[in-house]
């Protein structure tokens, strides 16, 4: 998701996150990027939440469609884990180029420890990605930092999300 504070524009990849953001941030315009069948449901959710006038969609691959630029936040909820590291770097480069000078990028991911066997849920999530994606993985903090640097970010920091097996990943400019 991308947020431009000046314009109040938000862009996200995901289903409910954009609706939640627009509900939480009064006046925010949200733009969701995803496949049309997903966006159809998302538009229904936006209408039900009363934010349809502030909700716009861009159908297609996040890798291929034009997002524009000048955004203060790009949110990638459970997205990077579907791809290999090189593909993630390609997307992160696109994300970085779409940001305003003070823009931020945040992802939500299952991040196993460096031993790749703990904690249990993030570590086993790597197996799920192996089974259900062509090249996905649950990346360690070190791997996420390497991807961040390869994409032109300074680094990536990982922090726990309370009561969740997922982590918040901040890509630092």
C-alpha positions in Angstrom: 0.0 0.0 0.0 1.2 3.5 -0.7 0.2 6.6 1.2 0.8 10.2 0.1 0.1 12.4 3.1 -0.3 15.5 1.0 -2.9 14.0 -1.3 -4.2 11.4 1.1 -3.6 8.7 -1.5 -3.0 5.1 -0.4 -2.0 2.2 -2.6 -1.9 -1.4 -1.4 -1.7 -5.0 -2.5 -4.1 -7.0 -0.5 -7.8 -7.6 0.2 -8.9 -6.0 3.5 -5.9 -3.9 4.4 -6.8 -1.0 2.2 -10.3 -0.9 3.6 -9.0 -1.0 7.1 -6.5 1.9 6.4 -9.2 4.1 4.8 -11.5 3.4 7.8 -8.7 4.3 10.3 -7.4 7.4 8.4 -10.2 9.8 7.8 -10.0 11.4 4.3 -7.5 9.0 3.0 -7.8 7.9 -0.6 -6.8 4.2 -1.0 -5.7 2.6 -4.3 -5.5 -1.2 -4.2 -3.4 -3.2 -6.7 -4.4 -6.8 -7.3 -6.1 -9.1 -9.7 -9.6 -8.1 -10.8 -11.5 -11.0 -9.0 -9.8 -10.0 -5.8 -10.5 -6.3 -6.4 -14.2 -7.0 -7.1 -14.6 -8.4 -3.6 -12.4 -5.6 -2.2 -14.7 -2.9 -3.8 -17.7 -4.6 -2.1 -15.8 -4.4 1.2 -15.0 -0.7 0.6 -18.7 0.0 -0.1 -19.8 -1.9 3.0 -17.3 0.1 5.1 -18.6 3.4 3.7 -15.3 4.4 2.0 -16.1 3.6 -1.7 -15.6 7.2 -2.8 -12.1 7.1 -1.4 -11.2 3.7 -2.8 -9.8 3.1 -6.2 -8.3 0.0 -7.8 -5.7 -0.9 -10.3 -6.2 -4.4 -11.7 -3.2 -6.5 -12.8 0.1 -7.7 -11.7 1.9 -5.5 -9.1 5.0 -6.1 -11.2 3.5 -4.8 -14.5 0.9 -2.1 -13.8 1.9 1.6 -13.4 1.4 2.7 -9.8 2.5 6.3 -10.2 4.8 8.0 -7.8 5.1 10.4 -4.9 3.6 8.1 -2.2 4.5 8.2 1.5 3.8 4.5 2.2 3.9 1.3 0.3 2.3 -1.6 2.2 3.1 -5.2 1.1 0.9 -7.5 3.3 1.9 -11.1 2.9 3.3 -10.5 -0.6 7.0 -11.1 -0.8 6.8 -14.6 0.5 5.2 -15.7 -2.8 8.3 -15.1 -4.8 12.1 -15.8 -4.9 14.6 -13.2 -3.7 15.4 -11.9 -7.2 11.8 -11.3 -8.0 11.3 -9.5 -4.6 14.2 -7.3 -5.4 12.7 -6.4 -8.7 9.4 -5.4 -7.0 11.2 -3.6 -4.2 13.0 -1.5 -6.8 9.7 -0.5 -8.3 8.3 0.2 -4.8 11.3 2.5 -4.0 10.9 4.4 -7.2 7.2 5.1 -6.4 7.9 6.7 -3.0 8.0 10.3 -2.1 11.4 11.5 -0.8 10.2 10.8 2.8 8.2 7.7 1.8 8.2 4.4 3.7 7.8 0.8 2.8 6.3 -1.8 5.2 5.7 -5.5 4.7 4.0 -8.1 6.8 5.8 -11.5 6.5 6.4 -14.8 8.2 10.1 -14.4 9.2 11.9 -17.4 10.5 15.0 -17.1 12.6 18.4 -17.6 10.9 18.3 -21.3 11.8 15.2 -21.5 9.6 13.6 -24.0 12.1 12.3 -21.5 14.7 9.8 -20.1 15.5 7.6 -22.9 14.4 4.9 -21.1 12.4 7.2 -18.9 10.3 9.6 -21.8 9.8 6.9 -24.2 8.6 5.4 -21.5 6.4 8.4 -21.9 4.2 7.2 -25.4 3.4 3.8 -24.0 2.5 5.4 -21.7 0.0 7.4 -24.5 -1.4 4.3 -26.5 -1.9 2.0 -23.8 -3.2 4.1 -21.3 -5.1 6.6 -21.7 -8.0 9.4 -20.1 -6.0 8.1 -18.6 -2.7 9.8 -18.7 0.7 9.7 -17.4 4.2 12.7 -15.1 4.3 15.0 -14.5 7.3 15.8 -11.0 8.5 19.2 -11.3 7.0 17.7 -12.3 3.6 15.2 -9.4 3.8 18.0 -7.0 4.6 20.0 -8.2 1.6 17.0 -7.8 -0.7 16.4 -4.3 0.7 20.0 -3.3 -0.1 19.9 -4.8 -3.5 16.8 -2.8 -4.3 18.4 0.5 -3.2 17.1 0.7 0.4 19.5 1.2 3.2 18.3 -1.9 5.1 15.3 -3.7 6.4 14.4 -4.1 10.1 12.1 -6.8 11.4 9.9 -6.5 14.5 7.3 -8.8 16.1 3.6 -8.2 15.8 1.9 -8.9 19.2 -0.1 -12.1 19.3 0.8 -13.0 15.7 3.3 -15.4 14.1 4.0 -12.7 11.5 6.5 -9.8 11.6 6.5 -6.3 10.5 9.3 -5.5 8.0 10.4 -1.9 7.5 12.4 -1.1 4.5 14.6 1.9 5.4 15.7 4.5 2.9 
